[in-house]
């Protein structure tokens, strides 16, 4: 490529070519940064896995206690027997496996006035309150 002649800003034709490319690069960078920040948002599950007890009310009205720890374990009381559930985060909530013989169930966590509501299939599965 040769040297540009004349004005150090380039010719009008060069500027007309580079301006749309510059705008496109700016838009693409903005989209990439927005997507990166969304990907880094933690699951809502990390807001309830602080090792402190939550009052848990199930969809059938039973009341118990749920404690979840950051290491993926927890404690559940209030049922027929105390359970040691395992949990894992999902982008919009968590999956909870109450015990070895019980199936894993995933819920979407939605913030409520004094806690969270766990939704499964659009219906309330449980409510957590403090």
The first five atom37 places (N, CA, C, CB, O) and aatype in JSON, in Angstrom:
{
  "aatype": [20, 20, 20, 20, 20, 20, 20, 20, 20, 20, 20, 20, 20, 20, 20, 20, 20, 20, 20, 20, 20, 20, 20, 20, 20, 20, 20, 20, 20, 20, 20, 20, 20, 20, 20, 20, 20, 20, 20, 20, 20, 20, 20, 20, 20, 20, 20, 20, 20, 20, 20, 20, 20, 20, 20, 20, 20, 20, 20, 20, 20, 20, 20, 20, 20, 20, 20, 20, 20, 20, 20, 20, 20, 20, 20, 20, 20, 20, 20, 20, 20, 20, 20, 20, 20, 20, 20, 20, 20, 20, 20, 20, 20, 20, 20, 20, 20, 20, 20, 20, 20, 20, 20, 20, 20, 20, 20, 20, 20, 20, 20, 20, 20, 20, 20, 20, 20, 20, 20, 20, 20, 20, 20, 20, 20, 20, 20, 20, 20, 20],
  "atom_mask": [
    [1, 1, 1, 1, 1],
    [1, 1, 1, 1, 1],
    [1, 1, 1, 1, 1],
    [1, 1, 1, 1, 1],
    [1, 1, 1, 1, 1],
    [1, 1, 1, 1, 1],
    [1, 1, 1, 1, 1],
    [1, 1, 1, 1, 1],
    [1, 1, 1, 1, 1],
    [1, 1, 1, 1, 1],
    [1, 1, 1, 1, 1],
    [1, 1, 1, 1, 1],
    [1, 1, 1, 1, 1],
    [1, 1, 1, 1, 1],
    [1, 1, 1, 1, 1],
    [1, 1, 1, 1, 1],
    [1, 1, 1, 1, 1],
    [1, 1, 1, 1, 1],
    [1, 1, 1, 1, 1],
    [1, 1, 1, 1, 1],
    [1, 1, 1, 1, 1],
    [1, 1, 1, 1, 1],
    [1, 1, 1, 1, 1],
    [1, 1, 1, 1, 1],
    [1, 1, 1, 1, 1],
    [1, 1, 1, 1, 1],
    [1, 1, 1, 1, 1],
    [1, 1, 1, 1, 1],
    [1, 1, 1, 1, 1],
    [1, 1, 1, 1, 1],
    [1, 1, 1, 1, 1],
    [1, 1, 1, 1, 1],
    [1, 1, 1, 1, 1],
    [1, 1, 1, 1, 1],
    [1, 1, 1, 1, 1],
    [1, 1, 1, 1, 1],
    [1, 1, 1, 1, 1],
    [1, 1, 1, 1, 1],
    [1, 1, 1, 1, 1],
    [1, 1, 1, 1, 1],
    [1, 1, 1, 1, 1],
    [1, 1, 1, 1, 1],
    [1, 1, 1, 1, 1],
    [1, 1, 1, 1, 1],
    [1, 1, 1, 1, 1],
    [1, 1, 1, 1, 1],
    [1, 1, 1, 1, 1],
    [1, 1, 1, 1, 1],
    [1, 1, 1, 1, 1],
    [1, 1, 1, 1, 1],
    [1, 1, 1, 1, 1],
    [1, 1, 1, 1, 1],
    [1, 1, 1, 1, 1],
    [1, 1, 1, 1, 1],
    [1, 1, 1, 1, 1],
    [1, 1, 1, 1, 1],
    [1, 1, 1, 1, 1],
    [1, 1, 1, 1, 1],
    [1, 1, 1, 1, 1],
    [1, 1, 1, 1, 1],
    [1, 1, 1, 1, 1],
    [1, 1, 1, 1, 1],
    [1, 1, 1, 1, 1],
    [1, 1, 1, 1, 1],
    [1, 1, 1, 1, 1],
    [1, 1, 1, 1, 1],
    [1, 1, 1, 1, 1],
    [1, 1, 1, 1, 1],
    [1, 1, 1, 1, 1],
    [1, 1, 1, 1, 1],
    [1, 1, 1, 1, 1],
    [1, 1, 1, 1, 1],
    [1, 1, 1, 1, 1],
    [1, 1, 1, 1, 1],
    [1, 1, 1, 1, 1],
    [1, 1, 1, 1, 1],
    [1, 1, 1, 1, 1],
    [1, 1, 1, 1, 1],
    [1, 1, 1, 1, 1],
    [1, 1, 1, 1, 1],
    [1, 1, 1, 1, 1],
    [1, 1, 1, 1, 1],
    [1, 1, 1, 1, 1],
    [1, 1, 1, 1, 1],
    [1, 1, 1, 1, 1],
    [1, 1, 1, 1, 1],
    [1, 1, 1, 1, 1],
    [1, 1, 1, 1, 1],
    [1, 1, 1, 1, 1],
    [1, 1, 1, 1, 1],
    [1, 1, 1, 1, 1],
    [1, 1, 1, 1, 1],
    [1, 1, 1, 1, 1],
    [1, 1, 1, 1, 1],
    [1, 1, 1, 1, 1],
    [1, 1, 1, 1, 1],
    [1, 1, 1, 1, 1],
    [1, 1, 1, 1, 1],
    [1, 1, 1, 1, 1],
    [1, 1, 1, 1, 1],
    [1, 1, 1, 1, 1],
    [1, 1, 1, 1, 1],
    [1, 1, 1, 1, 1],
    [1, 1, 1, 1, 1],
    [1, 1, 1, 1, 1],
    [1, 1, 1, 1, 1],
    [1, 1, 1, 1, 1],
    [1, 1, 1, 1, 1],
    [1, 1, 1, 1, 1],
    [1, 1, 1, 1, 1],
    [1, 1, 1, 1, 1],
    [1, 1, 1, 1, 1],
    [1, 1, 1, 1, 1],
    [1, 1, 1, 1, 1],
    [1, 1, 1, 1, 1],
    [1, 1, 1, 1, 1],
    [1, 1, 1, 1, 1],
    [1, 1, 1, 1, 1],
    [1, 1, 1, 1, 1],
    [1, 1, 1, 1, 1],
    [1, 1, 1, 1, 1],
    [1, 1, 1, 1, 1],
    [1, 1, 1, 1, 1],
    [1, 1, 1, 1, 1],
    [1, 1, 1, 1, 1],
    [1, 1, 1, 1, 1],
    [1, 1, 1, 1, 1],
    [1, 1, 1, 1, 1],
    [1, 1, 1, 1, 1],
    [1, 1, 1, 1, 1]
  ],
  "atom_positions": [
    [[0.83, -1.17, 0.0], [0.0, 0.0, 0.0], [0.88, 1.23, 0.0], [-0.95, 0.0, 1.2], [1.9, 1.28, 0.68]],
    [[0.47, 2.2, -0.76], [1.24, 3.43, -0.87], [0.83, 4.41, 0.19], [1.08, 4.04, -2.25], [-0.14, 4.21, 0.93]],
    [[1.58, 5.49, 0.25], [1.26, 6.54, 1.2], [0.03, 7.29, 0.75], [2.44, 7.5, 1.36], [-0.23, 7.41, -0.45]],
    [[-0.72, 7.78, 1.7], [-1.87, 8.61, 1.38], [-1.36, 9.98, 0.98], [-2.85, 8.71, 2.58], [-0.48, 10.55, 1.63]],
    [[-1.91, 10.5, -0.09], [-1.51, 11.82, -0.56], [-2.47, 12.86, 0.01], [-1.49, 11.87, -2.1], [-3.65, 12.59, 0.22]],
    [[-1.96, 14.01, 0.24], [-2.8, 15.11, 0.66], [-3.07, 15.09, 2.15], [-4.09, 15.08, -0.1], [-2.17, 14.88, 2.96]],
    [[-4.31, 15.31, 2.51], [-4.75, 15.43, 3.89], [-4.45, 14.16, 4.68], [-6.25, 15.75, 3.95], [-4.67, 13.06, 4.16]],
    [[-3.96, 14.28, 5.91], [-3.63, 13.12, 6.74], [-4.88, 12.35, 7.15], [-2.87, 13.56, 7.98], [-4.77, 11.22, 7.64]],
    [[-6.05, 12.91, 6.97], [-7.3, 12.22, 7.32], [-7.79, 11.34, 6.19], [-8.38, 13.24, 7.68], [-8.77, 10.61, 6.37]],
    [[-7.19, 11.37, 5.06], [-7.6, 10.55, 3.93], [-8.58, 11.29, 3.05], [-8.2, 9.24, 4.42], [-9.08, 12.36, 3.4]],
    [[-8.86, 10.7, 1.92], [-9.77, 11.33, 0.97], [-11.21, 11.14, 1.42], [-9.58, 10.75, -0.45], [-11.49, 10.34, 2.31]],
    [[-12.09, 11.88, 0.81], [-13.52, 11.78, 1.11], [-14.01, 10.36, 0.84], [-14.34, 12.82, 0.28], [-14.82, 9.82, 1.59]],
    [[-13.53, 9.76, -0.22], [-13.94, 8.4, -0.58], [-13.5, 7.41, 0.5], [-13.34, 8.0, -1.95], [-14.26, 6.51, 0.85]],
    [[-12.27, 7.56, 1.02], [-11.78, 6.67, 2.07], [-12.61, 6.83, 3.35], [-10.3, 6.94, 2.36], [-12.93, 5.85, 4.02]],
    [[-12.94, 8.09, 3.68], [-13.74, 8.33, 4.88], [-15.14, 7.74, 4.74], [-13.82, 9.83, 5.18], [-15.67, 7.19, 5.71]],
    [[-15.74, 7.84, 3.57], [-17.07, 7.25, 3.35], [-17.04, 5.74, 3.51], [-17.59, 7.62, 1.95], [-18.01, 5.14, 3.96]],
    [[-15.93, 5.13, 3.15], [-15.79, 3.68, 3.27], [-15.55, 3.27, 4.74], [-14.63, 3.19, 2.39], [-16.13, 2.3, 5.22]],
    [[-14.7, 4.04, 5.42], [-14.32, 3.65, 6.79], [-15.38, 3.98, 7.83], [-13.04, 4.34, 7.16], [-15.46, 3.29, 8.85]],
    [[-16.19, 5.0, 7.62], [-17.2, 5.39, 8.6], [-18.2, 4.26, 8.89], [-17.94, 6.62, 8.12], [-18.41, 3.95, 10.06]],
    [[-18.81, 3.63, 7.87], [-19.73, 2.53, 8.19], [-19.03, 1.35, 8.86], [-20.42, 2.05, 6.92], [-19.62, 0.69, 9.72]],
    [[-17.81, 1.07, 8.49], [-17.06, -0.03, 9.1], [-16.79, 0.28, 10.57], [-15.73, -0.29, 8.35], [-16.87, -0.6, 11.43]],
    [[-16.46, 1.53, 10.85], [-16.22, 1.94, 12.25], [-17.48, 1.77, 13.08], [-15.73, 3.4, 12.32], [-17.42, 1.26, 14.2]],
    [[-18.61, 2.2, 12.55], [-19.88, 2.05, 13.26], [-20.22, 0.58, 13.48], [-21.02, 2.74, 12.48], [-20.68, 0.2, 14.56]],
    [[-19.98, -0.23, 12.48], [-20.25, -1.67, 12.61], [-19.37, -2.28, 13.7], [-20.01, -2.39, 11.25], [-19.84, -3.09, 14.5]],
    [[-18.11, -1.89, 13.73], [-17.2, -2.4, 14.76], [-17.66, -1.97, 16.15], [-15.77, -1.92, 14.5], [-17.6, -2.76, 17.09]],
    [[-18.12, -0.73, 16.28], [-18.6, -0.24, 17.56], [-19.83, -1.01, 18.02], [-18.92, 1.25, 17.46], [-19.93, -1.39, 19.19]],
    [[-20.77, -1.24, 17.11], [-21.99, -1.99, 17.45], [-21.63, -3.42, 17.84], [-22.97, -1.99, 16.26], [-22.17, -3.94, 18.82]],
    [[-20.75, -4.06, 17.1], [-20.37, -5.44, 17.41], [-19.68, -5.53, 18.77], [-19.44, -6.01, 16.32], [-19.92, -6.47, 19.52]],
    [[-18.83, -4.55, 19.09], [-18.15, -4.54, 20.39], [-19.16, -4.36, 21.52], [-17.09, -3.43, 20.44], [-19.05, -5.01, 22.56]],
    [[-20.14, -3.49, 21.32], [-21.18, -3.27, 22.33], [-21.98, -4.54, 22.58], [-22.11, -2.13, 21.91], [-22.23, -4.91, 23.72]],
    [[-22.37, -5.22, 21.51], [-23.13, -6.47, 21.64], [-22.29, -7.52, 22.35], [-23.57, -6.99, 20.25], [-22.81, -8.24, 23.22]],
    [[-21.02, -7.63, 22.01], [-20.15, -8.62, 22.65], [-20.01, -8.34, 24.14], [-18.76, -8.62, 21.98], [-20.06, -9.27, 24.94]],
    [[-19.84, -7.09, 24.52], [-19.73, -6.75, 25.94], [-21.02, -7.02, 26.69], [-19.33, -5.29, 26.09], [-20.99, -7.49, 27.82]],
    [[-22.15, -6.73, 26.07], [-23.45, -6.98, 26.7], [-23.64, -8.47, 26.92], [-24.61, -6.42, 25.83], [-24.07, -8.88, 28.0]],
    [[-23.34, -9.29, 25.92], [-23.48, -10.74, 26.06], [-22.52, -11.28, 27.1], [-23.24, -11.43, 24.72], [-22.88, -12.19, 27.85]],
    [[-21.31, -10.76, 27.17], [-20.34, -11.22, 28.16], [-20.82, -10.91, 29.56], [-18.97, -10.58, 27.92], [-20.66, -11.74, 30.46]],
    [[-21.4, -9.73, 29.78], [-21.87, -9.39, 31.12], [-23.06, -10.25, 31.51], [-22.24, -7.91, 31.2], [-23.2, -10.61, 32.68]],
    [[-23.93, -10.59, 30.56], [-25.05, -11.48, 30.86], [-24.56, -12.87, 31.21], [-26.02, -11.55, 29.68], [-25.12, -13.5, 32.11]],
    [[-23.55, -13.35, 30.53], [-23.02, -14.69, 30.79], [-22.38, -14.78, 32.16], [-22.02, -15.07, 29.72], [-22.33, -15.85, 32.76]],
    [[-21.88, -13.64, 32.68], [-21.2, -13.65, 33.97], [-22.16, -13.46, 35.14], [-20.15, -12.57, 34.0], [-21.74, -13.57, 36.29]],
    [[-23.43, -13.19, 34.88], [-24.39, -13.02, 35.96], [-24.56, -14.34, 36.69], [-25.74, -12.5, 35.43], [-24.83, -15.37, 36.06]],
    [[-24.41, -14.34, 38.02], [-24.57, -15.59, 38.75], [-26.03, -16.04, 38.79], [-24.03, -15.44, 40.17], [-26.95, -15.23, 38.68]],
    [[-26.21, -17.31, 38.95], [-27.54, -17.88, 39.11], [-28.18, -17.32, 40.38], [-27.48, -19.44, 39.16], [-27.48, -17.05, 41.35]],
    [[-29.5, -17.15, 40.37], [-30.17, -16.71, 41.61], [-29.96, -17.69, 42.75], [-31.66, -16.52, 41.36], [-30.12, -17.33, 43.92]],
    [[-29.59, -18.92, 42.43], [-29.36, -19.93, 43.48], [-28.28, -19.48, 44.45], [-28.98, -21.27, 42.85], [-28.33, -19.82, 45.63]],
    [[-27.3, -18.74, 43.97], [-26.2, -18.32, 44.84], [-26.64, -17.31, 45.9], [-25.09, -17.72, 44.01], [-25.9, -17.06, 46.86]],
    [[-27.84, -16.75, 45.74], [-28.34, -15.81, 46.74], [-29.03, -16.53, 47.9], [-29.31, -14.83, 46.09], [-29.25, -15.93, 48.95]],
    [[-29.37, -17.8, 47.72], [-30.03, -18.54, 48.81], [-29.12, -19.61, 49.41], [-31.31, -19.19, 48.3], [-29.5, -20.27, 50.37]],
    [[-27.92, -19.78, 48.87], [-27.03, -20.83, 49.34], [-25.96, -20.26, 50.27], [-26.37, -21.55, 48.16], [-24.76, -20.42, 50.03]],
    [[-26.43, -19.59, 51.32], [-25.53, -18.91, 52.24], [-25.34, -19.66, 53.56], [-26.04, -17.53, 52.51], [-24.7, -19.14, 54.47]],
    [[-25.88, -20.86, 53.67], [-25.71, -21.65, 54.89], [-26.64, -21.26, 56.02], [-24.32, -21.54, 55.36], [-26.53, -21.8, 57.12]],
    [[-27.57, -20.33, 55.78], [-28.54, -19.91, 56.79], [-29.89, -20.53, 56.47], [-28.64, -18.36, 56.85], [-30.22, -20.73, 55.3]],
    [[-30.69, -20.84, 57.5], [-31.97, -21.52, 57.27], [-33.03, -20.63, 56.62], [-32.5, -22.05, 58.57], [-33.15, -19.44, 56.92]],
    [[-33.78, -21.24, 55.73], [-34.94, -20.63, 55.1], [-36.18, -21.39, 55.56], [-34.82, -20.65, 53.53], [-36.14, -22.62, 55.67]],
    [[-37.26, -20.69, 55.84], [-38.55, -21.34, 56.08], [-39.05, -21.75, 54.7], [-39.6, -20.38, 56.85], [-39.2, -20.91, 53.81]],
    [[-39.3, -23.04, 54.54], [-39.73, -23.56, 53.24], [-41.16, -24.06, 53.35], [-38.78, -24.69, 52.75], [-41.46, -24.94, 54.15]],
    [[-42.03, -23.48, 52.52], [-43.42, -23.93, 52.45], [-43.63, -24.55, 51.09], [-44.42, -22.75, 52.71], [-43.47, -23.88, 50.07]],
    [[-44.0, -25.84, 51.06], [-44.19, -26.53, 49.79], [-45.57, -26.24, 49.21], [-44.01, -28.04, 49.97], [-46.42, -25.66, 49.88]],
    [[-45.77, -26.63, 47.97], [-47.03, -26.35, 47.28], [-48.23, -27.01, 47.96], [-46.95, -26.82, 45.83], [-49.36, -26.56, 47.78]],
    [[-48.0, -28.07, 48.76], [-49.11, -28.72, 49.46], [-49.28, -28.19, 50.9], [-48.9, -30.23, 49.49], [-50.05, -28.76, 51.67]],
    [[-48.57, -27.12, 51.24], [-48.75, -26.47, 52.54], [-47.83, -26.95, 53.65], [-50.13, -26.67, 52.97], [-47.88, -26.39, 54.75]],
    [[-46.99, -27.95, 53.4], [-46.07, -28.41, 54.45], [-44.99, -27.35, 54.68], [-45.43, -29.78, 54.07], [-44.5, -26.73, 53.74]],
    [[-44.65, -27.18, 55.95], [-43.63, -26.19, 56.32], [-42.42, -26.92, 56.89], [-44.19, -25.17, 57.35], [-42.56, -27.83, 57.7]],
    [[-41.25, -26.5, 56.46], [-40.01, -27.08, 56.95], [-38.9, -26.06, 56.87], [-39.64, -28.34, 56.16], [-39.14, -24.86, 56.73]],
    [[-37.68, -26.54, 56.97], [-36.5, -25.69, 56.9], [-35.59, -26.2, 55.81], [-35.76, -25.64, 58.28], [-35.4, -27.41, 55.65]],
    [[-35.02, -25.28, 55.05], [-34.05, -25.62, 54.01], [-32.8, -24.79, 54.24], [-34.63, -25.39, 52.58], [-32.87, -23.56, 54.35]],
    [[-31.66, -25.46, 54.3], [-30.36, -24.8, 54.4], [-29.52, -25.31, 53.25], [-29.67, -25.06, 55.8], [-29.34, -26.52, 53.1]],
    [[-29.0, -24.41, 52.43], [-28.14, -24.8, 51.31], [-26.77, -24.17, 51.48], [-28.77, -24.4, 49.95], [-26.65, -22.99, 51.83]],
    [[-25.73, -24.97, 51.22], [-24.36, -24.51, 51.35], [-23.74, -24.33, 49.96], [-23.54, -25.51, 52.19], [-24.17, -24.96, 48.99]],
    [[-22.73, -23.47, 49.88], [-22.06, -23.18, 48.61], [-21.43, -24.41, 47.96], [-20.99, -22.13, 48.83], [-21.22, -24.42, 46.75]],
    [[-21.13, -25.45, 48.73], [-20.47, -26.63, 48.18], [-21.42, -27.61, 47.48], [-19.74, -27.35, 49.28], [-20.99, -28.69, 47.09]],
    [[-22.69, -27.24, 47.33], [-23.64, -28.11, 46.63], [-24.39, -29.08, 47.52], [-22.93, -28.87, 45.59], [-25.08, -29.97, 47.01]],
    [[-24.28, -28.92, 48.83], [-25.0, -29.79, 49.77], [-26.0, -28.95, 50.57], [-24.0, -30.52, 50.73], [-26.07, -27.73, 50.41]],
    [[-26.76, -29.62, 51.42], [-27.72, -28.9, 52.24], [-28.37, -29.77, 53.29], [-28.77, -28.3, 51.38], [-28.01, -30.93, 53.46]],
    [[-29.35, -29.19, 53.99], [-30.13, -29.89, 55.01], [-31.58, -29.49, 54.81], [-29.65, -29.54, 56.46], [-31.89, -28.33, 54.55]],
    [[-32.47, -30.47, 54.92], [-33.9, -30.24, 54.78], [-34.61, -30.91, 55.95], [-34.44, -30.8, 53.42], [-34.4, -32.09, 56.22]],
    [[-35.44, -30.15, 56.66], [-36.19, -30.71, 57.78], [-37.67, -30.39, 57.59], [-35.68, -30.15, 59.14], [-38.03, -29.53, 56.79]],
    [[-38.51, -31.11, 58.33], [-39.94, -30.83, 58.29], [-40.76, -31.91, 57.62], [-40.17, -29.56, 57.61], [-41.98, -31.89, 57.7]],
    [[-40.11, -32.85, 56.98], [-40.84, -33.94, 56.35], [-40.86, -35.15, 57.25], [-40.21, -34.3, 55.0], [-40.66, -35.04, 58.46]],
    [[-41.11, -36.31, 56.67], [-41.12, -37.57, 57.42], [-39.76, -37.81, 58.07], [-41.49, -38.76, 56.5], [-39.68, -38.31, 59.2]],
    [[-38.7, -37.44, 57.36], [-37.35, -37.56, 57.9], [-36.5, -36.4, 57.39], [-36.71, -38.92, 57.51], [-36.83, -35.79, 56.37]],
    [[-35.43, -36.11, 58.09], [-34.51, -35.08, 57.64], [-33.75, -35.58, 56.42], [-33.54, -34.67, 58.78], [-33.4, -36.76, 56.34]],
    [[-33.51, -34.69, 55.48], [-32.82, -35.06, 54.24], [-31.54, -34.25, 54.08], [-33.74, -34.84, 53.03], [-31.38, -33.17, 54.66]],
    [[-30.62, -34.79, 53.3], [-29.37, -34.11, 52.96], [-29.34, -33.92, 51.44], [-28.12, -34.91, 53.46], [-28.72, -34.72, 50.73]],
    [[-30.0, -32.88, 50.95], [-30.08, -32.7, 49.51], [-28.77, -32.26, 48.87], [-31.15, -31.69, 49.19], [-27.88, -31.72, 49.53]],
    [[-28.69, -32.5, 47.59], [-27.62, -31.98, 46.74], [-28.29, -30.96, 45.82], [-26.87, -33.13, 45.91], [-29.45, -31.12, 45.47]],
    [[-27.57, -29.93, 45.44], [-28.14, -28.93, 44.55], [-27.08, -28.48, 43.55], [-28.68, -27.73, 45.34], [-25.88, -28.63, 43.76]],
    [[-27.58, -27.92, 42.44], [-26.69, -27.32, 41.44], [-27.41, -26.12, 40.84], [-26.3, -28.37, 40.31], [-28.64, -26.12, 40.7]],
    [[-26.65, -25.09, 40.5], [-27.28, -23.89, 39.93], [-27.68, -24.09, 38.48], [-26.34, -22.68, 40.04], [-27.07, -24.89, 37.77]],
    [[-28.7, -23.38, 38.06], [-29.09, -23.28, 36.66], [-29.11, -21.78, 36.35], [-30.5, -23.98, 36.37], [-29.07, -20.97, 37.28]],
    [[-29.17, -21.4, 35.09], [-29.15, -19.96, 34.78], [-30.26, -19.16, 35.46], [-29.25, -19.77, 33.31], [-30.05, -17.99, 35.77]],
    [[-31.42, -19.77, 35.68], [-32.53, -19.01, 36.28], [-33.0, -19.56, 37.63], [-33.69, -19.0, 35.33], [-34.03, -19.12, 38.14]],
    [[-32.26, -20.5, 38.2], [-32.69, -21.06, 39.48], [-31.74, -22.14, 39.96], [-34.08, -21.62, 39.37], [-30.53, -21.94, 40.03]],
    [[-32.32, -23.3, 40.31], [-31.5, -24.42, 40.78], [-32.22, -25.74, 40.58], [-31.13, -24.24, 42.25], [-33.43, -25.79, 40.39]],
    [[-31.42, -26.8, 40.62], [-31.95, -28.17, 40.62], [-31.61, -28.77, 41.97], [-31.36, -29.04, 39.42], [-30.48, -28.64, 42.44]],
    [[-32.58, -29.41, 42.59], [-32.44, -29.94, 43.94], [-32.75, -31.43, 43.91], [-33.38, -29.2, 44.94], [-33.8, -31.85, 43.42]],
    [[-31.84, -32.23, 44.44], [-32.04, -33.67, 44.57], [-32.1, -33.97, 46.06], [-30.88, -34.51, 43.85], [-31.06, -34.05, 46.72]],
    [[-33.32, -34.14, 46.6], [-33.49, -34.27, 48.05], [-32.78, -35.48, 48.67], [-34.94, -34.36, 48.36], [-32.32, -35.39, 49.81]],
    [[-32.69, -36.58, 47.97], [-32.06, -37.77, 48.52], [-31.69, -38.74, 47.42], [-32.97, -38.45, 49.53], [-32.05, -38.54, 46.26]],
    [[-30.97, -39.8, 47.8], [-30.46, -40.77, 46.82], [-31.57, -41.41, 45.99], [-29.67, -41.85, 47.52], [-31.4, -41.61, 44.79]],
    [[-32.69, -41.73, 46.59], [-33.78, -42.41, 45.89], [-34.84, -41.46, 45.33], [-34.43, -43.4, 46.81], [-35.8, -41.89, 44.7]],
    [[-34.66, -40.16, 45.57], [-35.63, -39.18, 45.1], [-35.11, -38.48, 43.85], [-35.93, -38.14, 46.21], [-33.91, -38.22, 43.74]],
    [[-35.99, -38.17, 42.9], [-35.54, -37.55, 41.66], [-35.13, -36.08, 41.84], [-36.63, -37.64, 40.61], [-35.62, -35.39, 42.73]],
    [[-34.23, -35.64, 40.98], [-33.84, -34.23, 40.95], [-34.99, -33.41, 40.37], [-32.53, -34.02, 40.11], [-35.63, -33.82, 39.4]],
    [[-35.23, -32.26, 40.97], [-36.28, -31.36, 40.47], [-35.67, -29.99, 40.31], [-37.5, -31.32, 41.44], [-34.98, -29.49, 41.19]],
    [[-35.93, -29.37, 39.17], [-35.39, -28.05, 38.87], [-36.49, -27.0, 38.96], [-34.74, -28.02, 37.48], [-37.63, -27.24, 38.56]],
    [[-36.13, -25.84, 39.49], [-37.08, -24.74, 39.63], [-36.44, -23.44, 39.16], [-37.57, -24.61, 41.09], [-35.22, -23.28, 39.18]],
    [[-37.29, -22.55, 38.76], [-36.88, -21.17, 38.48], [-37.09, -20.4, 39.76], [-37.69, -20.55, 37.28], [-38.17, -20.48, 40.36]],
    [[-36.1, -19.64, 40.21], [-36.22, -18.85, 41.43], [-36.62, -17.43, 41.08], [-34.9, -18.87, 42.23], [-35.97, -16.76, 40.28]],
    [[-37.7, -16.97, 41.7], [-38.2, -15.61, 41.48], [-38.22, -14.9, 42.82], [-39.62, -15.63, 40.83], [-38.75, -15.42, 43.8]],
    [[-37.65, -13.72, 42.87], [-37.59, -12.94, 44.1], [-39.01, -12.56, 44.54], [-36.72, -11.66, 43.91], [-39.84, -12.16, 43.72]],
    [[-39.27, -12.7, 45.84], [-40.56, -12.28, 46.39], [-40.29, -11.23, 47.46], [-41.35, -13.51, 46.99], [-39.15, -10.81, 47.66]],
    [[-41.33, -10.8, 48.13], [-41.2, -9.72, 49.11], [-40.19, -10.04, 50.21], [-42.56, -9.42, 49.73], [-39.37, -9.2, 50.57]],
    [[-40.24, -11.25, 50.75], [-39.34, -11.61, 51.84], [-38.6, -12.93, 51.59], [-40.12, -11.71, 53.14], [-38.29, -13.66, 52.53]],
    [[-38.33, -13.23, 50.33], [-37.6, -14.45, 50.0], [-37.65, -14.75, 48.53], [-38.16, -15.61, 50.78], [-37.45, -13.88, 47.68]],
    [[-37.92, -16.02, 48.22], [-37.96, -16.49, 46.84], [-39.09, -17.48, 46.66], [-36.62, -17.12, 46.43], [-39.51, -18.15, 47.6]],
    [[-39.58, -17.57, 45.44], [-40.57, -18.57, 45.07], [-39.89, -19.48, 44.05], [-41.89, -17.92, 44.48], [-39.24, -19.01, 43.12]],
    [[-40.03, -20.79, 44.24], [-39.52, -21.76, 43.29], [-40.63, -22.19, 42.35], [-38.92, -22.99, 44.03], [-41.62, -22.77, 42.79]],
    [[-40.49, -21.92, 41.07], [-41.51, -22.25, 40.08], [-41.06, -23.43, 39.23], [-41.82, -21.03, 39.17], [-39.92, -23.47, 38.75]],
    [[-41.96, -24.39, 39.05], [-41.7, -25.55, 38.18], [-42.87, -25.64, 37.21], [-41.52, -26.9, 39.02], [-44.02, -25.82, 37.62]],
    [[-42.57, -25.52, 35.94], [-43.63, -25.55, 34.94], [-44.6, -24.39, 35.08], [-44.38, -26.85, 35.03], [-45.78, -24.52, 34.76]],
    [[-44.1, -23.25, 35.56], [-44.95, -22.07, 35.72], [-45.8, -22.07, 36.98], [-45.83, -21.95, 34.56], [-46.51, -21.1, 37.25]],
    [[-45.73, -23.15, 37.76], [-46.52, -23.24, 39.0], [-45.59, -23.24, 40.21], [-47.42, -24.51, 39.0], [-44.47, -23.74, 40.13]],
    [[-46.07, -22.69, 41.31], [-45.27, -22.62, 42.53], [-45.03, -24.01, 43.1], [-45.95, -21.72, 43.57], [-45.98, -24.75, 43.37]],
    [[-43.76, -24.37, 43.29], [-43.4, -25.63, 43.91], [-43.12, -25.44, 45.4], [-42.17, -26.24, 43.2], [-43.45, -26.29, 46.23]],
    [[-42.52, -24.3, 45.74], [-42.25, -23.96, 47.13], [-42.0, -22.47, 47.27], [-41.05, -24.76, 47.68], [-41.81, -21.74, 46.29]],
    [[-42.0, -22.04, 48.54], [-41.72, -20.65, 48.86], [-40.67, -20.65, 49.95], [-43.02, -19.88, 49.32], [-40.77, -21.41, 50.92]],
    [[-39.64, -19.8, 49.8], [-38.6, -19.66, 50.81], [-38.73, -18.26, 51.42], [-37.17, -19.88, 50.19], [-38.82, -17.25, 50.72]],
    [[-38.73, -18.23, 52.77], [-38.89, -16.94, 53.46], [-37.93, -16.84, 54.63], [-40.34, -16.76, 53.95], [-37.52, -17.83, 55.23]],
    [[-37.57, -15.59, 54.93], [-36.78, -15.29, 56.14], [-37.42, -14.15, 56.85], [-35.31, -14.95, 55.79], [-36.93, -13.72, 57.9]]
  ]
}
